[in-house]
Amino acid sequence: MAPFPHRPFRFGVQASNANSRAEWIDLAHKTQDNGFDVLTMPDHFSDQLAPIPALMTIADATSTLRIGALVWDNDYKHPVVLAKELATMDLLSDGRLELGIGAGWMISDYQQAGMPYDSPGVRIDRFIEGMQVIRGAMAPGAFSFSGKHYTITDYDGLPKPIQTPCPPVLIGGGGKRVLTYAARTADIIGINGTMTAGVVGPDAIASMTAEAVNDKVNIVLDAVGDRINDIEMNIRAFFVSVTDDRGTAMQNISKMIRVEPEMIAQTPFALVGSPAQIVQDLLERRDRWGFSYVIVGAQDMESFAPVVAQLRGK
């Protein structure tokens, strides 16, 4: 028996850039028209659009597409500021925001901006406090908070979001502490690689094997308790190739990231093969790990649409 209750599939597209407003809006229309439920963006200082104005443009151009970051970095804005911006986005999108947030991991962002790259423990402490501040700001009435990193005094965050008590919270993690916190507090739990090194390198790839995902999901199961019926399990597939030549595609991906093809065949971070093969893999992975909310890159959106057509809502 699968450890997670059956949840219908949802699908998202992760996008980051466009050369013009017209190109960005065209992407929004295609994402919605191809049956995807959500468009998400990263939150980095590299070559990408700023997520808040870009996501509001997506919301304005569509009618059903949900929006969110995968994920906002708590360190980049004071949580009172971020809470106000997110509540405004939820209001102006008619309640279509998903609140993806994390402790921050990409060391180059911190170095280029001159921000201290604190230890993972400190960043996670600050993130957990930040989440308490965001939830407090979105709740009815004024609140106060006194922590090690933030002190809030009689603040009534306005506007309040349409989705109450706050938009669905997505927390992704690759380590025990964040995954445990996510299991106990988040609405959506994203299983990630372990990013302790601050870069996407061999250590992160090694933490994306099927065996490593087993361990991460077991951390969630150990901590989630009676919330298991209320959570949604999420995975961002980084290696996607919709093709009838599955073997060659796996060989090419495995050479690119220097792993064995069998790792690509088994990891949920990869979706490789014909639409029918990918449908089968997704059904098996939902039974095994609970993954019902699957995100692919913008470059894979149109080729992946037949999979969405077969599985969305089922």
N, C-alpha and C positions, 0 to 999 in steps of 0.2 A: 504494500500500500504506500502511495506517495506521502511523504511527510507533510506536505502543504496541501490545503484544500484547493479544489479546482477553482481557478480564476480565469475569466476569458482573456484572450490575448489583446494587448494594445501594442501599437507600434509608433516609434518616433524616428525623427531625422535630426541628426546633429549637424548644424551648419555653422560657418564662422565668417564668411566673407562674400562680398560681391563687388563688382566694379561700378555699379550704379544703382540708383533707387529702382529703376525698371527691372534690372536683373534680380534684385533682392525680392521684389514683389512677385516676379515670375516664379521664383523658387517657392514662395509661400503658396501661390495658387497650385503649382504642380504637387506640392506636398499634400495639400488638402484634397485635391482632385484624385490623387492616387490612393486615397483611403487611409493615410497616416493620421494618427490622433494628436501628435505633439510635435512641435519643432523646438529643439533645445540648442543652446549655444555654450561654448566654453567661456571662461572668465579669466583671460590672461592679458598680458601687456604686449604680446607679440602681434603679428600682422593679422588682426581680426577686427571686425566691427565691435564697437562698445555694445555690450549685450542689452542694456536697458532701452536705449532708443531704438536699437535694431529689432528687438522683440516686440516693442509697441508698434513698430511699422508692420511687422508680421500680423499682429492681432488686428490692426486696422484694415489690413488687406484681405482678411479671411473672416469666416463666420462661425466656424466650429473648431478650428485648430487651437489646441492649447499651447501655451508657451512657458518656457522656463530655462534656467541655466543648468548646465551639467558640468560644474556646479559653481555658484558664487563662492568666492573665497572670503571667509569671515575677516581675514586680516586686511583686506583692501579698503574697507569702509567701516566706520563706526556702526554698530548694529542698530542704533537709533536712526541713523541716516538710511541704512539699507532697508529697515522695516518700513519707513515712510515711503520710499520709492516702490517697494514691493506692494504695499497696500494700495498705492495709487495705480500701479499696473493692474492689480486685480480689479479695482473699481472700473478703470477705463476699458478693460477687456471684457467686461460683463462676467467676471468670475472665471477666467480661463487660465489663471496663473498656477504653475506648480513651483514650489519653493525648494529648489535643489541647492544645498549649501554644504560646505566642507571646511576643513581646517587649513587648507592651503598646502601645496606640496612642491610646486615648480620653482626650484631654487633660482633660475635665471630671472624670474619676475622680481624676486626680492633683491637680487644683486643689482639689476639694472635700475630699479627704483630707489635704491639706497635704504631699503627697509631691513631691519634685523631678521635674519633667518633663524628663529629660535628653535630649540629642540622640539621634536615631535610632541613630547609631553606638554610643553608650554603652549604650543599652538593648539593642541587638542583642548587643554584647559580653557583657553581663551574662546575657542569655538563653542564649547558647551555653555559657557557663560553668555556668549553672543546669542545662542539660540534661546536662552531664557529671556534675554532682553527683547528679542524679536517677538516672541510669543506674548510677553507682557505688553509690548507696545501695541500689538494687534488686538488684545483683549479689551472688553468694555471698560471704560473709566481709566483713571490715572493709576499708575503703579510706581513703586520704588524698588530698587535692587541694589544690594551692596555685595560686591565680589572682589576678587583680587585684581581683576583687570578692568572692570566697569562699575561705575556707581551712577545710579539713576535715581532722581529725586522728583516725586510727584509729577511724573510725565504722562500725559494723555496723548498717545499717538493718534493723530488724525491725518488723513481719513482712515477709517477702519475698512478692512477688506470686505468684499461681498461674501466670500467663502469664510464661514465662521467655524471654529474660533480663529482659524487662520487657513490659508491655502494648504493643500496637501504638501507635507514636508518629505522631500527625498534626501536621504543621507547615504552617501556611498562610502565604502571603506574597504581596505585590504588587510587591516590589522585587528587584533582582538578587541582593543578598547573602543575603537570607533564602531565596529560592527555590533558590539554589545550595547553601546549607547543607542545605535540606530534601531536595534531589535526592541528596545524598551520604549522608544519615544517616536520613531518616524512612522509615516504612513507608507512610504516606499523605501525599500532597502536595495541599494545598488551594490553589487559585488564587483570589486575592483582588484586590479593588481596591487601589490605592495609597493608603495612609491617612496619608501624611506630614503632612498638615494637622491631624491629630488630631480631625477631625470628618467626618461623612458629608456632603459638599458637592459642588460642581461639579467639583473636582479629582478626587475619588474616582470620581464617575460617569463622567468622561471617560476614566478608566483601565479601564473595564469594557466597552469596545467589543470587537467580534470581533477587530479588528486588534490592540488592546492585548493581548487574550488570546493571540493568536498569538505575540506577542513574549515573554510570560511563559512560555508552554509551551516555546518554543524555548530559554529559559534553562535550564529543567529538562532538556530533551533534551541540551543541550551539556554538562551537568554529571553526568548520571546514570550514564553509562558502562554497565558490564555489570550494574548493578542494575536495569535497566529491566524485567526480568521479575518483580522482587520488589516493585515499588511499585504503589500504587493512586492514581489521580487523582480528586480530590474537587472538587466545586463546590457552593456554597450558592446556590440560586436565590432571589433576593430578590423578584422580580416574577413572581408566579404567578397565572394566571387560567385555570381550566378552563372553557371556554365554547365554544359553537358560533358565537358572534359574535366571531371573532378580530379583525376589523378595528376594531370599536368598542373592544374591550378594549385593543388596542395604542394607539389614539388616546388613551384615558384615561390609560394609564400614561405615555405620552410627554409629555402635557401636565403631569402631576404632577411629573415629574423634569426637564422642559424639555429634551427631546432629540427627535430625529426618530423617527417610528414605525419606520423601517428599522433603526435601532439596536436597538430592542426586538426586532424580528424576528430579528436575527442574533446578539445577545449570548447567551452561555450562562447569564448571570445572570437571564434571563427565560425562563419557560415559559408560553406563551400559546396557547390554541386548544382544540380538541376533544381527548379522550384519544388518538384516532388520530393527530392532528397532533403532539401532544407526544411520543408514542412515536416517530414518524418523526424528529422533531428530536433526541431523545436518542440514537437509533441513529446519526444522522449526526455528532453531537458526540462520541460515543465514538470513532468512526472518525477524526475530525479531531484531537481534543485528548486522547483517552484517558479522558474523564470517565465513570467507571462507578459512582462513589459520589456520589449526588445527595441533597442535603438541602433540604427545604422547610420553611416555617413551620408552626407548629401550627394556625394559622387555615386552612391549605390542606390539612390532612391528609386529611379525609374526601373532599373533591372530587378529590384527587389519587390516591386509592386505586385507581381503575380502571387508571391508568397502572402503578402498582406491580404490580397483578395480572397485567398483560401482560408485564412486563419483568423482574421480580425473578428473579435467578438465571440469566438468559439472556444 
